[in-house]
Amino acid sequence: MRAWAALLKKDFKLTRTIFFVGLVINLLFVMLTMYVGKIADNTLLMFIPLGVAIVFHIFYIPMMVFISLKTEANQLHLWLHNPQPASRLLLSKIVNGLIMVIISLLMLYVMSGLLIEPKSSFIEPYWADIWTSGLLIFPHIIILSAMIGVCVLFLWSLFQFYKFRIGRWSWLVVIGAIVIPNWVTSLFESTSLYRLGTNWGGITYNFPSFSIAPIQIYTGEYLYNFVIIIGLFILTAWIIDNKVEV
């Protein structure tokens, strides 16, 4: 456990500059939100910049993972000869990204509350829906970011495997690994089998003050996504342990 904690600390050091820059960017978005609140007639318009900042967190974990892997690629022989299995090396990078994205989103969530509080009398009809939607959106942002982050790990491992075998043509393998699985997944998710396997454990969220239709989510879809994330992670670790050489 201590050795893995050292890995996590190292991954934090590799990405901490981007992390702190991201926190500063959060502050800039908050300042922009305050400015829009002063000039906009509609109080809710002031939260558009914060909404944009939150959505961009989808790319948070992939970015942290990519930066970390890019650094590792410069000394790949040392990284691959680490006595710990690839699963632990890779998990450290995902967990590092998860911690960072959660901290960043919590920062935006708290600051949103500080901005909302003085205007509570204006947006009181929307109050409950605003907080509920935030609690609903944030986990989805984190899950999607983690899924893309694992995809980055997988594509990187494929590139490392093929680059010494087919050289620069390894990029074609990476592109194919993006296009073909997405095409197959889209086909599968349009079938009745997919709906049968995922459309269970339904939860409905109503946001009456937003004038939108109720949002239906399914526990089965979460399970489906978790299976993909875990399966792709295991495959990536196997490729690095057994196929990637320096």
N, C-alpha and C positions, 0 to 999 in steps of 0.2 A: 504493500500500500504506500509506503514511504517513497519507493522508487517511482510509482505512478504519480504521486503528488509532485515529485520533482519534474516529471514530464509536463504536468499541467502548468507548473510555474514557468518552465521554459517556453511553453506555447504562449503564455501570457506575455512574456517579455518580447516575443517575436511580433506580437500584434498590439501591444499596449499603446504605441503611438497613434495608430489608427483609432483605437478605442477612445482615447482622450480627445482626439480631434472630433470624433463623432459626438461626444458629450458637448463640446463647444458648439458644434453645428446645431445640436438640440437647443442650446441657449439662443442661438441666432434665430431659429424658427419660433421660439417663444417670443422674442423681441418683435419679430415680424407679425406674430399673432396679435400682440398688444397694439402695434401700429395700425393693423387692419381694423381692430376693434374701435380705434379712435375715429377712423375716417369712414367706416361702413355704416350704412343706415340699418342694416339687418344685423342684430347681435350675433346670430349663428354663423354669419359669414367669416367672423374673426377666427373660427376654428378650422377653416380650410387649410391654412399652412400647417397646423398641427396634424391634420388628417394626412397631408402629403408626407410629412416626416414619419408618421407611423407606418404608412404603406411601404416606404422605402426600406423599412426594417426587414422586409422579406429577403433582401439581398445581404443582410448583415452576417449571418453565419457563413454563407458561401464566400463572401469577401474575406472574412477572417481565416477560413480554411485555405483559400487560395493563396493568401499572403504567406501563411505559415508553410504550406507545401512548396511554394516558390523558393523560400529560404532553404528548406530541407534539400531541394534539388541541387543546390550548390555544393552540398556535402553529403550526397546520397549514400555513399559508401559507409559513412559513419552512422547515419540514421538506420540503414538496413541491418547493420551489424549490432544494433542495440539488442541486448539479451532478451528484452521483453517481446512478446508476440506482436504482430502488426495490429491485432484488434485493440490492444491497449494503447499503442502509439496513435492510432486513428481516433479512438474514443477520447483521448486527451484533447485533441483538436476540436471535436464536436462539443465536448463539455465546456471547453474554454469559450467557444462561440456562444453557447447557450447562456452561460453566466453573463457574458457581456451584453447580449441582446435583451435579457431579462432586466438587467440594471438600467439599460438605456430606455427601455419601454416604461419601467417604473418611474424613471425620472420625468418622462413626458406625462405620465398619468398623474403624478403628484402636481406637476406644474399646471396641468389642465385644471385640476381642482382649485388651485390658488387663483387661476384666472376666472374660473366660473363663480367662485364665492362672492366677489363684489357685485356680480351681475345676476345674482340668484333671483332677485325680484322680477327681472326681465325674462328669464328663461325657466322660471319655476315649473311651467307646464311640461317642459322637456326634461326636467331634472332626472327622474328615475330612468327614462329611456337612454339618456346620455351615458350614465354610469353603467347600465346594463349592457349597452352596445359595446362599451369599452372593454368590459370583462369578457364579452363574447369574441370580439375581434382579436384581442391580444393573443390568446392561445392559438388561434388559427394562423396568425402571423408567425408565431414561433414554430408551429408544426411545419408550415410551408417552408420557412427558412431552413429548418433542420433537414427537410427532405431534399431541397436543392443543394444544401451543404454536403449531404451524403452522395448525391449525384456528382458533385465536383470531385469528391474523393475517388469515386469509381472511374470517372473519365481520366483523371490524373494517373491512376494505376494502370489503365489500359495504355495510355500514352507511354508510360515508363516501360511497360512490357514490350511494346512493339517498336520503340524508337531504335533499338539496337538490331532489330530484325529487318525492318523495311525502311528505316531512316525517316525522311521527311514525309513519306506517304502515311506514316502513323496518324497524321492529322485526319486522313480520310476515314480511318477506323473510328476515331473519336467522333467525327461528324455523323458517321453511320450509327454509332452507339447512341447518338442523340435523336436522330430522325426515326430510325426503325422502331425502337421501343416505344416512342411517343405515338407512332402510327398504330402499332399493335395495341397499345393501351387504350387509345381512342376507340378502336374497333371493339375491344372487349367491353369497355364501359358503356357502349351503346346496345349491349345485348341484354336479354331478359335474365340471363344467368347472373350477370353483375348486379342487376336490381334485386334479384332474389337473395343474393348473398350479402348485400349491404343495406337494403331498406328495412332495417329492423332497429328497435330501440329508439323510435322517433321522439324528438323533443321539439316543441314549437315555441318560438319567441315572438311576442307581439310588441310592436312599437307604435301605439296609437298616435302619439304626438308627432311622429315622423311622416304620417300619411303614406305608409308603405304596407304591402301585403305581409302577413305573418311569415317568418323565416322558419323553415323546417330543416332540421339537421338529424342525422342518424348515427347511432353508436356504431353500426356496422361499417359506415364509411371511415370512421376513425380507426377501427380495427384493420380495415383494408389498407389504409395508408401506413399504419404502424408495421404491418407485415412487409410491405414494400421497403420501408426504411431499413428494417432489421435485416431482411433478406439481402438487400443491396450492400449493406454494411458488411455482412458476413462474406459475401462474394468478393468484395474489395479486399478484405483482410486476407482471404485465401490467395488471391492473385499476387499480392505483395509478398506473402510468406513463401509462395511456391514458384512463382513465375518471374518476378522482377529480379534482375541481376544488375551488377555494376561492373 
